[in-house]
Amino acid sequence: MKKDIDFQPATGVKLAIAKEETATGTVWSVYIINLNLIELKNVMITSRGYGEINGEVKKTSTLRHMLEELAEQAVAKVEPIDPAVFVLTNEFWVSYYIMDQIFDKKFIFTPGSLDAGSIQMIPEIGLEGVLHS
């Protein structure tokens, strides 16, 4: 049972939503950044969006991603993200193992947190975007 699992808060893990200029235009993606000096195992990332657009309740599909391993001080692209959902609350739940201990953290990008004024250079990935720690 989930209530019987001793979840520890995640440290040294960040999530970023960043843009990359390609030949076909601007592409936005979600990245996970491991700043720890140890690899992460069985990284599970669940994402969903929810909120209102023009007074109508909207929610996105729930997406699940699995990374068997994320090396120490490494970055991985999780998924592309459509800028049309930036007006929603975008929630990412990250769980992973370090040795035999499970860690988890919820990252929430609120509506407006991805506005142009919030965009900055993210040195770990070399792209502009919003970093959540």
Residue frames as qw, qx, qy, qz and C-alpha x, y, z in Angstrom:
[[0.000, 0.887, 0.461, 0.000, 0.00, 0.00, 0.00],
 [0.353, 0.679, -0.031, 0.643, 1.17, 3.50, -0.81],
 [0.427, -0.825, 0.080, -0.362, 0.62, 4.62, 2.80],
 [0.894, -0.400, 0.123, 0.159, 3.15, 2.01, 3.93],
 [0.730, 0.382, 0.015, 0.567, 5.95, 3.35, 1.71],
 [0.410, -0.725, -0.072, 0.548, 8.42, 5.76, 3.31],
 [0.510, 0.717, 0.201, 0.431, 8.68, 8.45, 0.62],
 [0.477, -0.482, -0.056, 0.733, 11.51, 10.92, 1.12],
 [0.284, 0.903, 0.100, -0.306, 11.41, 14.45, -0.35],
 [0.785, 0.421, 0.146, 0.430, 13.42, 14.83, -3.53],
 [0.228, -0.875, 0.176, 0.389, 16.56, 16.94, -3.40],
 [0.306, -0.454, 0.621, 0.561, 18.98, 17.76, -6.17],
 [0.319, 0.354, 0.790, 0.385, 16.36, 17.20, -8.88],
 [0.184, 0.473, 0.068, -0.859, 14.91, 20.03, -10.95],
 [0.487, 0.521, 0.680, 0.170, 12.40, 20.24, -13.77],
 [0.037, -0.445, 0.192, 0.874, 12.59, 22.74, -16.62],
 [0.559, 0.662, 0.498, 0.016, 10.32, 23.74, -19.45],
 [0.255, -0.573, 0.338, 0.701, 12.56, 25.18, -22.14],
 [0.656, 0.705, 0.143, -0.229, 12.40, 26.30, -25.74],
 [0.544, -0.264, 0.574, 0.552, 14.67, 25.34, -28.57],
 [0.445, 0.683, -0.142, -0.562, 14.84, 27.03, -31.95],
 [0.642, 0.023, 0.715, 0.276, 14.80, 24.52, -34.81],
 [0.106, -0.038, 0.590, 0.799, 14.62, 24.80, -38.58],
 [0.160, -0.496, -0.757, -0.395, 10.84, 24.37, -38.35],
 [0.315, -0.735, -0.130, -0.586, 10.29, 26.87, -35.50],
 [0.191, -0.493, 0.610, -0.591, 10.26, 27.00, -31.71],
 [0.735, -0.185, -0.641, -0.118, 9.86, 23.68, -29.90],
 [0.404, -0.593, 0.417, -0.558, 9.09, 23.56, -26.15],
 [0.750, -0.002, -0.660, 0.032, 10.09, 20.52, -24.08],
 [0.665, -0.688, 0.151, -0.247, 10.18, 19.35, -20.47],
 [0.572, 0.443, -0.618, 0.308, 13.55, 18.32, -19.03],
 [0.787, -0.614, -0.067, 0.002, 14.56, 16.59, -15.80],
 [0.330, 0.719, -0.471, 0.389, 17.88, 17.63, -14.29],
 [0.871, -0.406, -0.228, 0.156, 19.77, 15.46, -11.80],
 [0.098, 0.855, -0.358, 0.362, 22.22, 17.59, -9.80],
 [0.820, -0.502, 0.260, -0.090, 23.01, 14.75, -7.38],
 [0.069, 0.664, -0.738, -0.100, 26.39, 13.04, -7.32],
 [0.365, -0.028, 0.929, -0.064, 24.67, 9.67, -7.63],
 [0.217, -0.073, -0.701, -0.675, 22.53, 8.18, -10.38],
 [0.590, 0.058, 0.358, -0.722, 18.77, 7.93, -10.11],
 [0.023, 0.010, 0.973, 0.229, 17.07, 4.59, -10.87],
 [0.012, -0.509, -0.855, -0.104, 13.54, 3.84, -12.10],
 [0.040, 0.238, 0.126, -0.962, 12.58, 7.49, -12.61],
 [0.111, 0.575, 0.790, 0.179, 8.82, 7.79, -13.14],
 [0.023, 0.186, 0.030, -0.982, 7.40, 11.11, -14.34],
 [0.136, 0.611, 0.777, 0.063, 3.66, 11.68, -14.56],
 [0.050, -0.116, 0.063, 0.990, 2.35, 14.86, -16.18],
 [0.069, 0.656, 0.740, 0.132, -1.06, 16.45, -16.50],
 [0.042, 0.116, 0.014, 0.992, -2.59, 19.84, -17.08],
 [0.137, -0.637, -0.758, 0.022, -5.79, 21.26, -15.64],
 [0.086, -0.330, -0.193, 0.920, -7.62, 24.56, -15.26],
 [0.386, 0.734, 0.495, -0.261, -9.96, 26.86, -17.16],
 [0.252, -0.034, 0.450, 0.856, -9.77, 28.35, -20.63],
 [0.251, -0.204, -0.326, -0.888, -12.38, 31.03, -21.42],
 [0.570, -0.203, 0.320, -0.729, -14.47, 29.90, -18.44],
 [0.922, 0.072, -0.253, -0.283, -14.53, 26.27, -19.57],
 [0.664, -0.529, 0.528, -0.023, -12.91, 23.57, -17.42],
 [0.725, 0.544, -0.415, -0.075, -10.12, 21.82, -19.31],
 [0.643, -0.540, 0.541, 0.046, -7.78, 18.98, -18.51],
 [0.419, 0.573, -0.653, -0.266, -5.14, 17.20, -20.52],
 [0.934, -0.014, -0.355, -0.039, -4.43, 13.52, -20.75],
 [0.593, -0.698, 0.402, 0.022, -2.18, 12.10, -18.05],
 [0.711, 0.557, -0.424, 0.071, 1.16, 11.08, -19.53],
 [0.781, -0.553, 0.285, 0.057, 3.61, 8.71, -17.88],
 [0.563, 0.686, -0.446, 0.114, 7.30, 8.40, -18.66],
 [0.879, -0.440, 0.149, 0.106, 9.88, 5.98, -17.32],
 [0.370, 0.753, -0.525, 0.144, 13.64, 6.38, -17.32],
 [0.917, -0.165, -0.333, 0.143, 15.46, 3.29, -16.11],
 [0.671, -0.355, -0.109, 0.642, 18.43, 5.40, -15.12],
 [0.189, 0.948, 0.018, 0.254, 19.46, 9.07, -14.99],
 [0.736, 0.126, -0.305, 0.591, 23.20, 9.41, -14.48],
 [0.416, -0.640, -0.259, 0.592, 24.72, 11.68, -11.87],
 [0.053, -0.622, 0.090, 0.776, 24.61, 15.36, -12.87],
 [0.191, 0.128, 0.773, 0.592, 22.76, 14.49, -16.09],
 [0.418, 0.330, 0.109, -0.840, 19.80, 15.89, -18.02],
 [0.227, 0.210, 0.911, 0.274, 17.06, 14.03, -19.90],
 [0.356, -0.014, -0.250, -0.900, 14.32, 15.32, -22.17],
 [0.352, 0.154, 0.822, -0.421, 11.00, 14.03, -20.83],
 [0.367, 0.585, 0.718, 0.084, 8.38, 15.17, -23.33],
 [0.115, 0.281, 0.272, 0.913, 7.46, 17.93, -25.76],
 [0.005, 0.581, 0.633, -0.511, 4.90, 20.42, -24.46],
 [0.195, 0.626, 0.502, 0.564, 2.48, 22.57, -26.46],
 [0.126, 0.057, -0.237, 0.962, 2.53, 26.27, -25.50],
 [0.442, -0.408, -0.405, -0.689, -1.29, 26.20, -25.72],
 [0.705, -0.470, -0.530, 0.037, -1.34, 24.44, -22.31],
 [0.382, 0.142, -0.379, 0.831, 0.74, 27.16, -20.61],
 [0.357, -0.409, -0.013, -0.840, -2.56, 28.82, -19.56],
 [0.846, -0.360, -0.332, -0.211, -3.31, 25.70, -17.50],
 [0.503, -0.665, 0.534, -0.138, -1.69, 24.45, -14.31],
 [0.775, 0.376, -0.508, -0.029, 0.91, 21.91, -15.46],
 [0.668, -0.572, 0.417, -0.230, 1.73, 19.31, -12.81],
 [0.666, 0.410, -0.621, 0.050, 4.63, 16.86, -12.92],
 [0.784, -0.527, 0.268, -0.188, 5.01, 14.13, -10.32],
 [0.519, 0.576, -0.622, 0.109, 8.54, 12.69, -10.18],
 [0.834, -0.456, 0.279, -0.135, 9.48, 9.51, -8.28],
 [0.632, 0.554, -0.531, 0.112, 12.82, 7.73, -8.31],
 [0.897, -0.415, -0.062, 0.140, 15.12, 5.46, -6.35],
 [0.202, 0.748, -0.576, 0.260, 18.55, 6.17, -4.94],
 [0.030, 0.239, -0.938, 0.248, 19.87, 2.83, -3.81],
 [0.176, -0.346, -0.921, -0.027, 16.87, 1.23, -2.00],
 [0.015, 0.504, 0.472, -0.723, 15.15, 4.47, -0.96],
 [0.236, 0.621, 0.605, 0.439, 12.28, 5.98, -2.95],
 [0.108, -0.362, -0.140, 0.915, 11.99, 9.75, -3.35],
 [0.217, 0.616, 0.659, 0.373, 9.22, 11.82, -4.87],
 [0.082, -0.412, -0.134, 0.898, 8.31, 15.42, -5.58],
 [0.345, 0.737, 0.575, 0.084, 5.51, 17.29, -7.29],
 [0.244, -0.183, 0.191, 0.933, 6.49, 20.18, -9.57],
 [0.241, 0.750, 0.609, -0.089, 3.68, 22.61, -10.42],
 [0.207, 0.027, 0.271, 0.940, 3.92, 25.27, -13.11],
 [0.186, 0.625, 0.579, -0.490, 0.99, 27.62, -12.47],
 [0.420, 0.757, 0.406, 0.294, -0.77, 29.63, -15.20],
 [0.048, 0.989, -0.075, 0.117, 1.42, 32.60, -16.05],
 [0.647, -0.616, 0.369, 0.255, 4.63, 31.02, -14.75],
 [0.674, 0.083, 0.517, 0.521, 5.74, 30.44, -18.35],
 [0.270, 0.942, 0.180, -0.082, 5.16, 34.04, -19.49],
 [0.626, 0.629, -0.123, 0.444, 7.92, 35.82, -21.42],
 [0.155, -0.834, 0.310, -0.430, 8.99, 37.73, -18.27],
 [0.807, -0.461, 0.347, -0.130, 9.78, 34.47, -16.46],
 [0.914, 0.356, -0.048, 0.187, 12.02, 33.07, -19.19],
 [0.244, -0.853, 0.452, 0.090, 15.70, 32.87, -18.31],
 [0.551, 0.498, -0.669, -0.024, 18.80, 30.98, -19.42],
 [0.896, -0.372, 0.185, -0.157, 19.03, 27.55, -17.82],
 [0.045, 0.738, -0.665, -0.105, 22.77, 26.74, -17.67],
 [0.588, -0.187, 0.783, -0.079, 22.30, 22.99, -17.07],
 [0.670, 0.415, 0.610, 0.082, 20.65, 22.55, -20.47],
 [0.297, -0.192, 0.373, 0.858, 21.92, 25.62, -22.33],
 [0.012, -0.513, -0.655, -0.555, 18.41, 26.72, -23.31],
 [0.199, -0.179, 0.208, -0.941, 16.00, 29.47, -22.28],
 [0.515, -0.391, -0.702, -0.300, 12.99, 28.52, -20.22],
 [0.513, -0.625, 0.189, -0.557, 11.61, 28.25, -16.70],
 [0.447, 0.196, -0.822, 0.292, 13.36, 26.20, -14.03],
 [0.699, -0.532, -0.039, -0.477, 11.47, 24.65, -11.11],
 [0.378, 0.328, -0.793, 0.348, 13.34, 23.23, -8.14]]
